[in-house]
Amino acid sequence: MKLALYLPNFRNHVTVQELADLTDLAEELELDSVWTLDRVVVPEASDRGELQYSFGMMKEFPTQLPVQSNGKWFQGWPLLPWLAARTQKVRIGMSITDTPYRSPGVFAAECATIDHLSGGRLNVGVGAGWMPEEFAAASATHIFPRRHAHVRETIEICQGIWGNETFEYHGEFADFDPCGFGHQPVQKPGPPIYFSGLRDPKRSAQRVAKYGLAGWIGIQDTPREFTEWRTAIAGELEALGKSIDDLDMCSMIWFTITDEDVDQTDNGKASNILVGSERQITDMLKRYQEAGMTMPLLWPPFADVPVSKTLDDLKRLKNDIMPKVEAA
């Protein structure tokens, strides 16, 4: 099992120095990767619990974001070149890039540049987005009903630009004649693409199989939910002649080590999964390992846990907990 750090660039208040300290530790501990979060805006309606949809369109969460509209946080995409320059070993990525907020051709070319800046260490996560208020702020309201098609076209354009000196595309969201986009990525045939489809295993599996994607990323999946998703995706992949053993199966999970045991009752997405005592987290990671999870994205909580605490927790996880998990 690999370990990844999900940087807390989205929280009520975070500083560049805190992100630097976490990144430096991830490099020191030889984690697999460091990821940022994509969030364009926090609407004031969220402060009142009046978003059109619940967080992530998941029924377990309120119609509210966990960060205030006046919060002091950082955009995830501009952090990637900074991460590329700051690190030498860990892979970097954004989980998940909401493609409707970006022009597919520009996005593909920028990914190629960042792959060069990092020496071939870029992971590319893509998803459709879920918040109409954010689509409006990104001038993409017209795409919301067709956002899944936008993801598909973005994947096709990325793979086309990355694999050809010149490329043309004629689709719904992009329509251009043969063009060169500069350097192709260091990684061949391109950076690995991770897909986040949180509502439909069939669609996720079809995307993964059709485009030869590298992985799937969920959010706050309990071992039960993760097993359900993995089983569903595996079935769809088998029907398409593919194996889930070739897929990186991941989930973004809130992480804090507590002094005492906490209630870890299965409450779906709202469960304390990797929030608990050292014993509880060890047991939970063993369960995930048995369920086939290849990489948890360790997500510091949005509030109430200082970065200094997360730094200590990451050291304990790598040095004290993971040897027990690996021994199992």
C-alpha positions as CSV (number, residue, x, y, z in Angstrom):
1,M,0.0,0.0,0.0
2,K,1.3,3.4,-1.0
3,L,0.7,6.6,1.0
4,A,-0.3,10.0,-0.5
5,L,-0.7,13.4,1.2
6,Y,-3.7,15.5,0.3
7,L,-2.5,19.1,1.0
8,P,-4.9,21.2,3.0
9,N,-4.8,24.1,0.6
10,F,-8.6,24.3,1.1
11,R,-9.4,25.3,4.7
12,N,-10.5,28.4,6.6
13,H,-6.9,29.5,7.0
14,V,-3.7,28.1,5.6
15,T,-0.3,29.6,4.9
16,V,2.3,28.9,2.2
17,Q,4.8,27.9,5.0
18,E,2.4,25.3,6.3
19,L,2.0,23.8,2.8
20,A,5.8,23.9,2.5
21,D,6.3,22.1,5.8
22,L,3.9,19.3,4.8
23,T,5.4,18.9,1.4
24,D,8.9,18.8,2.7
25,L,7.9,16.1,5.2
26,A,6.1,14.0,2.5
27,E,9.4,14.1,0.5
28,E,11.4,13.2,3.6
29,L,9.1,10.3,4.5
30,E,9.2,9.1,0.9
31,L,5.4,9.2,0.4
32,D,4.2,8.2,-3.1
33,S,2.6,11.6,-4.0
34,V,1.3,15.0,-2.9
35,W,-2.0,16.2,-4.2
36,T,-3.8,19.5,-4.1
37,L,-7.6,20.2,-4.0
38,D,-9.5,22.0,-6.8
39,R,-11.9,24.6,-5.4
40,V,-12.6,27.8,-7.4
41,V,-15.0,29.6,-5.0
42,V,-17.0,29.2,-1.8
43,P,-20.4,30.8,-2.3
44,E,-21.9,32.9,0.5
45,A,-25.0,30.6,0.2
46,S,-22.8,27.8,1.6
47,D,-22.3,29.7,4.8
48,R,-26.1,29.5,5.2
49,G,-26.4,25.9,4.2
50,E,-28.2,26.8,1.1
51,L,-26.1,25.3,-1.8
52,Q,-28.2,23.8,-4.5
53,Y,-26.7,20.4,-3.9
54,S,-25.1,18.7,-0.9
55,F,-21.3,18.6,-0.7
56,G,-20.1,16.4,-3.6
57,M,-23.8,15.5,-4.4
58,M,-23.4,13.0,-1.6
59,K,-26.5,12.6,0.6
60,E,-24.5,12.2,3.8
61,F,-23.3,15.7,3.7
62,P,-25.1,19.1,4.1
63,T,-25.8,21.7,1.4
64,Q,-22.7,23.4,2.7
65,L,-18.9,23.5,2.2
66,P,-16.6,22.9,5.3
67,V,-14.9,26.2,4.6
68,Q,-16.3,29.7,5.0
69,S,-16.8,32.0,2.1
70,N,-14.3,34.5,3.7
71,G,-11.7,31.7,4.3
72,K,-8.1,32.3,3.4
73,W,-7.1,29.3,1.2
74,F,-5.2,28.7,-2.0
75,Q,-6.2,27.5,-5.5
76,G,-4.9,24.0,-6.2
77,W,-3.8,24.3,-9.8
78,P,-1.1,27.1,-9.4
79,L,0.5,25.1,-6.6
80,L,1.6,22.3,-9.0
81,P,4.5,24.1,-10.6
82,W,5.5,25.2,-7.1
83,L,5.4,21.6,-5.9
84,A,7.4,20.5,-9.0
85,A,10.2,22.9,-8.0
86,R,10.1,22.2,-4.3
87,T,10.3,18.4,-4.6
88,Q,12.5,15.8,-6.3
89,K,11.0,12.4,-5.5
90,V,7.3,12.5,-4.7
91,R,4.7,12.6,-7.5
92,I,2.4,15.5,-7.7
93,G,-1.2,16.0,-8.8
94,M,-4.5,17.7,-8.3
95,S,-7.5,15.6,-7.1
96,I,-9.7,16.2,-8.8
97,T,-9.4,18.8,-11.6
98,D,-12.9,19.8,-12.5
99,T,-12.4,19.9,-16.3
100,P,-15.4,22.2,-17.2
101,Y,-13.5,25.1,-15.6
102,R,-10.6,24.7,-18.1
103,S,-10.1,24.8,-21.8
104,P,-9.2,21.2,-22.7
105,G,-6.4,22.2,-25.1
106,V,-4.8,24.7,-22.7
107,F,-5.1,22.2,-19.8
108,A,-3.4,19.5,-21.8
109,A,-0.5,21.8,-22.8
110,E,-0.1,23.1,-19.3
111,C,0.1,19.5,-18.0
112,A,2.9,18.8,-20.4
113,T,4.8,21.8,-19.2
114,I,4.3,20.8,-15.5
115,D,5.4,17.2,-16.3
116,H,8.7,18.7,-17.6
117,L,9.1,21.0,-14.5
118,S,8.7,17.9,-12.3
119,G,11.0,15.7,-14.3
120,G,8.1,13.4,-15.2
121,R,6.3,13.2,-11.9
122,L,2.8,14.5,-12.7
123,N,-0.4,12.7,-12.1
124,V,-3.5,14.1,-13.7
125,G,-6.8,13.7,-11.9
126,V,-10.0,14.6,-13.8
127,G,-13.7,14.8,-12.8
128,A,-16.9,16.6,-13.8
129,G,-17.5,18.9,-10.8
130,W,-20.8,19.1,-8.9
131,M,-21.6,22.7,-7.7
132,P,-23.7,24.9,-10.1
133,E,-22.7,28.0,-8.1
134,E,-19.0,27.2,-8.9
135,F,-19.8,26.6,-12.5
136,A,-21.3,30.1,-12.6
137,A,-18.2,31.7,-11.0
138,A,-16.0,29.9,-13.6
139,S,-18.1,31.1,-16.5
140,A,-19.1,27.5,-17.2
141,T,-22.8,27.5,-16.4
142,H,-23.7,26.3,-19.9
143,I,-21.5,23.2,-19.4
144,F,-23.1,22.0,-16.2
145,P,-25.8,19.8,-17.9
146,R,-23.1,18.3,-20.2
147,R,-20.2,18.2,-17.7
148,H,-19.5,14.5,-18.1
149,A,-19.2,14.8,-21.8
150,H,-16.6,17.6,-21.2
151,V,-14.5,15.2,-19.1
152,R,-14.6,12.7,-21.9
153,E,-13.4,15.3,-24.5
154,T,-10.7,16.6,-22.1
155,I,-9.3,13.0,-21.8
156,E,-9.3,12.5,-25.5
157,I,-7.7,15.9,-26.2
158,C,-5.0,15.3,-23.5
159,Q,-4.1,11.9,-24.9
160,G,-4.1,13.3,-28.5
161,I,-1.9,16.3,-27.7
162,W,0.5,14.3,-25.5
163,G,0.9,11.6,-28.1
164,N,1.3,13.7,-31.3
165,E,3.5,16.5,-32.6
166,T,0.4,18.1,-34.1
167,F,-3.2,17.3,-33.2
168,E,-6.7,18.3,-34.3
169,Y,-10.0,17.8,-32.6
170,H,-13.6,18.5,-33.6
171,G,-16.0,18.1,-30.8
172,E,-18.7,19.8,-28.7
173,F,-16.4,21.8,-26.4
174,A,-13.3,22.1,-28.5
175,D,-13.0,22.5,-32.3
176,F,-9.6,23.2,-33.8
177,D,-7.5,22.3,-36.9
178,P,-4.1,20.6,-36.6
179,C,-1.9,22.5,-34.1
180,G,1.3,22.0,-32.2
181,F,1.2,22.6,-28.5
182,G,4.9,22.6,-27.7
183,H,6.7,20.0,-25.6
184,Q,5.1,16.7,-25.2
185,P,5.2,15.3,-21.7
186,V,8.3,13.5,-20.3
187,Q,6.2,10.5,-19.4
188,K,5.1,8.3,-22.3
189,P,2.5,8.1,-23.6
190,G,1.6,10.8,-21.1
191,P,1.1,11.4,-17.4
192,P,-1.2,8.8,-15.7
193,I,-4.8,9.9,-15.6
194,Y,-6.9,9.2,-12.5
195,F,-10.7,9.4,-12.8
196,S,-13.1,10.4,-10.0
197,G,-16.7,9.2,-10.6
198,L,-18.4,9.2,-7.2
199,R,-22.0,8.2,-8.3
200,D,-21.8,5.6,-11.1
201,P,-19.5,2.6,-11.0
202,K,-20.5,1.6,-14.6
203,R,-19.5,5.0,-16.0
204,S,-16.3,5.0,-14.0
205,A,-15.3,1.5,-15.3
206,Q,-16.2,2.4,-18.9
207,R,-14.1,5.6,-18.8
208,V,-11.2,3.7,-17.2
209,A,-11.3,0.9,-19.7
210,K,-11.9,2.9,-22.9
211,Y,-9.1,5.4,-22.3
212,G,-6.7,3.1,-20.4
213,L,-6.7,5.3,-17.3
214,A,-4.3,4.7,-14.4
215,G,-6.6,4.9,-11.4
216,W,-9.9,5.7,-9.7
217,I,-10.2,8.1,-6.7
218,G,-13.1,8.0,-4.3
219,I,-13.8,10.1,-1.2
220,Q,-14.2,9.1,2.4
221,D,-15.0,5.5,1.4
222,T,-15.5,3.1,4.3
223,P,-14.1,-0.4,3.8
224,R,-17.7,-1.5,3.0
225,E,-18.2,1.3,0.5
226,F,-14.7,0.7,-1.0
227,T,-15.4,-3.0,-1.4
228,E,-18.7,-2.2,-3.1
229,W,-17.1,0.2,-5.5
230,R,-14.2,-2.1,-6.3
231,T,-16.5,-5.0,-6.9
232,A,-18.7,-3.0,-9.2
233,I,-15.9,-1.5,-11.2
234,A,-14.1,-4.9,-11.4
235,G,-17.3,-6.5,-12.8
236,E,-17.6,-3.8,-15.5
237,L,-13.9,-4.0,-16.4
238,E,-14.1,-7.8,-16.7
239,A,-17.0,-7.4,-19.1
240,L,-14.8,-5.1,-21.2
241,G,-11.8,-7.5,-21.1
242,K,-9.9,-5.5,-18.5
243,S,-8.6,-6.3,-15.0
244,I,-9.0,-4.2,-11.9
245,D,-5.6,-5.4,-10.8
246,D,-4.1,-3.0,-13.3
247,L,-5.9,0.0,-11.7
248,D,-4.7,2.2,-8.8
249,M,-7.7,2.2,-6.4
250,C,-7.6,5.2,-4.1
251,S,-9.7,7.3,-1.8
252,M,-9.4,10.7,-0.2
253,I,-9.8,10.2,3.6
254,W,-9.7,12.5,6.6
255,F,-6.8,11.6,8.8
256,T,-6.0,12.4,12.4
257,I,-4.4,10.2,15.2
258,T,-6.2,10.6,18.5
259,D,-5.0,9.8,22.0
260,E,-8.1,7.6,22.7
261,D,-10.3,5.4,20.7
262,V,-13.2,7.2,18.9
263,D,-16.5,6.0,17.5
264,Q,-15.8,4.5,14.2
265,T,-19.4,3.3,13.5
266,D,-20.0,2.9,9.8
267,N,-21.9,6.1,9.0
268,G,-21.0,6.1,5.3
269,K,-19.1,9.2,4.1
270,A,-19.5,10.9,7.5
271,S,-17.6,8.1,9.3
272,N,-14.5,8.5,11.3
273,I,-12.4,6.2,9.0
274,L,-8.8,7.3,9.5
275,V,-9.6,9.4,12.5
276,G,-8.9,7.4,15.6
277,S,-6.2,5.9,17.9
278,E,-3.1,4.4,16.5
279,R,-4.6,1.0,17.1
280,Q,-7.8,1.9,15.2
281,I,-6.0,3.4,12.3
282,T,-3.7,0.3,12.0
283,D,-6.7,-2.0,12.0
284,M,-8.5,0.2,9.4
285,L,-5.5,0.3,7.0
286,K,-5.3,-3.5,7.3
287,R,-9.0,-3.7,6.3
288,Y,-8.4,-1.4,3.3
289,Q,-5.4,-3.4,2.3
290,E,-7.5,-6.6,2.3
291,A,-10.2,-4.8,0.3
292,G,-7.7,-3.9,-2.4
293,M,-7.0,-0.2,-1.8
294,T,-3.7,0.7,-3.3
295,M,-3.3,4.2,-2.0
296,P,-5.2,6.3,0.6
297,L,-4.9,10.1,0.1
298,L,-4.4,11.3,3.6
299,W,-6.5,14.4,4.1
300,P,-5.9,16.7,7.1
301,P,-9.2,17.9,8.5
302,F,-10.6,21.3,7.4
303,A,-10.5,22.7,10.9
304,D,-9.5,22.2,14.5
305,V,-6.3,20.3,13.7
306,P,-3.2,22.4,13.4
307,V,-0.6,21.6,10.7
308,S,1.9,20.9,13.5
309,K,-0.3,18.0,14.7
310,T,-0.6,16.6,11.1
311,L,3.2,16.7,10.8
312,D,3.5,14.6,13.9
313,D,0.7,12.3,12.8
314,L,2.4,11.6,9.4
315,K,5.6,10.7,11.1
316,R,3.8,8.2,13.4
317,L,1.9,6.8,10.5
318,K,4.9,6.1,8.4
319,N,7.3,5.0,11.2
320,D,5.0,3.2,13.7
321,I,1.8,2.2,11.9
322,M,2.7,1.2,8.4
323,P,5.3,-1.4,9.5
324,K,2.4,-3.2,11.3
325,V,0.2,-2.9,8.3
326,E,2.8,-4.2,5.9
327,A,3.6,-7.1,8.2
328,A,0.0,-8.2,8.0
